[in-house]
């Protein structure tokens, strides 16, 4: 899936990359500004998320791919 996630700490290709970066850099929260997948923009998913919330999304295999 082609995805772009813009945040306050950078732009990522998926939630697993965000989780890894947050763990390595010891970020507890992230502000997601924009999520684009297949040229669609999901503004209703923008906001501030904790590390645990990002980890939960990245551990849920295939949820966003359906």
C-alpha positions in Angstrom: 0.0 0.0 0.0 1.3 3.4 -0.9 1.0 5.6 2.2 2.4 8.9 3.4 2.0 10.0 7.0 3.1 13.5 7.9 3.9 14.2 11.5 5.6 16.8 13.7 8.8 14.6 13.7 8.9 13.8 10.0 7.2 12.0 7.1 6.8 8.2 7.2 5.7 5.4 4.9 3.8 3.4 7.5 2.9 3.1 11.2 5.6 0.5 11.9 8.3 3.0 10.9 6.7 5.6 13.2 6.7 3.1 16.1 10.4 2.2 15.5 11.4 5.8 15.3 9.4 6.8 18.5 11.0 3.9 20.4 14.5 4.7 19.3 14.3 8.4 19.8 12.2 8.0 23.0 9.2 10.1 21.9 6.1 9.5 24.0 3.7 11.4 21.7 3.4 12.3 18.0 1.2 14.7 16.2 -0.1 13.4 12.9 -0.9 16.2 10.5 -1.9 14.2 7.4 -2.4 10.6 6.2 -2.6 9.9 2.5 -3.1 6.4 1.0 -3.9 5.7 -2.6 -4.3 9.5 -3.2 -7.0 9.7 -0.6 -6.5 12.0 2.4 -7.8 10.9 5.8 -8.2 14.1 7.8 -10.4 12.5 10.4 -7.4 10.4 11.6 -5.1 13.4 12.3 -4.3 14.3 15.9 -2.0 13.5 18.8 -1.2 9.8 19.5 0.8 8.2 22.2 3.5 5.6 21.5 1.1 2.8 22.8 -1.6 3.9 20.3 0.9 3.8 17.4 2.2 0.5 18.5 -1.3 -0.9 18.6 -1.9 0.2 15.0 1.3 -1.2 13.8 0.8 -4.5 15.6 -2.7 -5.0 13.9 -1.6 -6.7 10.7 -3.7 -5.9 7.6 -6.2 -3.6 9.2 -5.5 -0.6 6.9 -4.9 -2.8 3.9 -8.4 -4.1 3.4 
